[in-house]
Amino acid sequence: MAFWLLFAVFSSLLLLPEPAFGKTRHYTLDIKMHNVTRLCHTKSLVSVNGKFPGPKLIAREGDQLLIKVVNHVPNNLSLHWHGIRQLRSGWADGPAYITQCPIQTGQSYVYNYTVVGQRGTLWYHAHISWLRATVYGPLIILPKHGVPYPFHKPHKEVPMVFGEWFNADTEAIIRQATQTGGGPNVSDAYTINGLPGPLYNCSAKDTFRLRVKPGKTYLLRLINAALNDELFFSIANHTVTVVEADAIYVKPFETDTILIAPGQTTNLLLKTKQSYPKASFLMTARPYATGQGTFDNSTVAGILEYEQPKHTKTFIKKNLQLFTPVLPALNDTNFATKFSNKLRSLNSKRYPANVPLKVDRKFFFTVGLGTNPCNHKNNQTCQGPTNTTMFAASISNISFTMPTKALLQSHYSGQSNGVYSPNFPWNTIVPFNYTGTPPNNTMVSTGTNVMVLPYNTSVELVMQDTSILGAESHPLHLHGFNFFVVGQGFGNFDAKEDPKKFNLVDPIERNTVGVPSGGWAAIRFLADNPGVWFMHCHLEVHTSWGLRMAWLVLDGDKSDQKLLPPPADLPKC
């Protein structure tokens, strides 16, 4: 009798749904210097576990990750887990001097967070100075066991990470630009999984090759880790189906070209040809350039190769025709607009689009470039827009000054006086024709200002590009949250007419949005995550110039609405 009772209990446990929590996954990431050769140029760079790009990290929705980062290099550094919401675990978010002090040379820190309600393609990268030029890698969040993808199960999954290669030391590049006030030198090549490809000199052997079988479906997990450029991407003679953006499932649509901004991820289904095509196909990416500054006008290429049938003679492979895709023009804003308009949330029963319909607070921020005066104390002559000015960038005309103490630590300890000011403006202080003739005074103010929000505040934020020093697209990334892109347009935002056209049904949900060149983007999100959360342009040069700010979300009343205590090994400044 006892046996049958035990058997019945055990059987009933097997029928219970999978618990909300997952498993604990441990990773160790050693940040070290190692030599890498590209374009016939060898340099020592900062990398992860001796790999460039860094290793792929895999988890499942609901898993806890304990990632020990050990700093073996001369640079202080921190890592950001781009797109992870970090619910109540802001100490693990990673931007230096925002949620933590950097990990010093010879020290380590364990990033501890749980993946809650998320699955898809994300990534990790260094979040201090320009170290993310080489310190980055894929972070793949699989669905819970037994939960299928809402699309055809792929035969194979392939991460494809776009990056930029600089022959020079990127830390020296941004240091020189900061000192002179001019624009930094551009990269020497773009890369796919660290490889420039055959269109660059001395790079034929450094080519990413995707080997496929006929009649199969492949899931391509695309990540744009480039420092400063949005990219068009296409595969010759193939169409792809977009199924996910920023780890959010989307209504599938077919296209032969995609646009992906730095910080963004896009999942594509590639259905290969039914029979061996007796050809190979280039997969290429090059910039979408909207600004007036210099950029790396070059093209990275990988090769799509079909597995040759066993009965085919081997010499055929040596004489295969190589097809090349046709990418949009470098400044094809029309394509960029049409592509972004196709992105819609899946909005299914399992994956609803919970757009905040009621808005507690509305904000209007300008984003764009500007100037700072030269340092006349040192009789400095600048290389900015004039020889008396330096390039700067700002949100609402405030160029963010990075503190020397971490904002989250200062807030949590109640010692924020002198560290930051909780008075970021709700709207522009001096309105002007944002996309028309720029004002004569292009100077920006400076400060370490944050926007304070009560817990559970529903927010609508309009981000308006400006034409000061030239209109330009800005990929804005918000830490700690996903948001819904409810509207986008060109020209100056019309607060009366434009909201009538907002999509409140199935807008795309993401963590990084491109504010259109000479236009605006409107987003909504619910401030349900206590902590201090960085928001910045993911063009690294603009972040370095000050196009960044922070949101401070206060604790809620309930115990599960409060920021967790800091870990014992949190780095000190």
PEFEN-V358714 format. One line per field, one symbol per residue. ss: DSSP state (a for helix, b for strand, c for the rest). phi: phi as a letter, one per 40 degrees, with the letter a starting at -180 (. if undefined). psi: psi as a letter, one per 20 degrees, with the letter a starting at -180 (. if undefined). A space follows every 50 residues. Layout:
BEGIN
ss->???
phi->???
psi->???
END
This chain:
BEGIN
ss->caaaaaaaaaaaaaaccccccccbbbbbbbbbbbbbbbccbbbbbbbbcc bcccccbbbbcccbbbbbbbbcccccbcbbbbcccccccaaacccbcccb ccbccccbbbbbbbcccccbbbbbbbccccaaaccbbbbbbbcccccccc cccccbbbbbbbbbbccccaaaaaaaaaaaccccccccbbbbccbccccc ccccccccbbbbccccbbbbbbbbcccccbbbbbbccccbbbbbbccbbb bbbbbcbbbbccccbbbbbbbcccccccbbbbbbbbbbccccccccccbb bbbbbbcccccccaaaaaacbbbcccccccccaaaaaaaaaacbbccccc ccccccccccbbbbbbbbbbbbbccaaaccccccccccbbbbbbbccbbb ccccccaaaaaaccccccccbcccccccccccccccccccccbcbbbcbb bbbcccbbbbbbbbbccccccccbbbbbccccbbbbbbbbcccccccaaa acccccbcbbcbbbbcccbbbbbbbbbcccbbbbbbbccaaaaaaccbbb bbbcccccaaacccccccccccc
phi->.ccccccccccccccccccccbbcbbbbbccbcacbbafgbbacbcabfg bbccccbbabdgccbbbcbbcbbcccaabbbchccfcgbdcbchccgbba ccccdgbaabcbabcbgbahcbabacbafbccdbbaacbbbccddgcccc adcccabbcbbcabbbccccccccccccccgcccccccacbbfgbcgccb cgbdccbcbbcbbcgbbbccccbcbccbbcbcaabdgbbbbcbaafgbcb ccacababbbcdgcbacbcbccccbdcfabbcbbaacbbbccccaccabc bbbcbcccdccccccddcbccbcbcbcccdbccccdcccccccbcdfccc bcccccccbcbbbbbcbicabbcccccbfcbcbcdbcbbbcaaabfgbcc cccbbccccccccgbcdgcabcbcccbccbcacdbccccccbcbcbibbb bcbcdgccbbbbbbcbccfhcacbccbbcgacbbccaaabgccbcccccc bccbbbccbabbbccccgaabbbbabcbbcibbcbaccccccccchcaaa bbccccccccbbcccccccddbc
psi->ghghgggggghhhhiqqpqhqbrpppqpooorpqpppqkkppqprprpkj qorrqppprqpiqppoooppojrhqqrqqpnoiphlojlhijgippjfiq qqprpirrpoporpookqqaoarqqqlpckiihinrrqopoqrqpiorqk rppqhqpopoopappphrphhhghggghhijaqqqrriqrqoljphriiq qkjhimpppoprqqkrppoonppojqgjpqpqpqppkqqropiqplkpqr pqqqqiqrppqphqqppqpoorqhrpilrrpqoqqrqophrirqrnmrpq prpopqppqhiqqhihhikqqoqproqrqhkmhgggghghhioqqglrgh mqnmpohpphppqopqparaqqqrnihjlpprkbhrjjqqqrqrpkjoop ppriqpgghgghiklipigrpllpqhrphnqrnhjbpqqhojqqrqrnqq pppqpjppppppooqqjpkpqqqoopppqiqqrpniqqrqappoigghhh jqojglqppaipqopqpkbqppqqrpmkoqappqprpjohhhghijmqaq poprqahqhjjqpqqqqhjpqq.
END
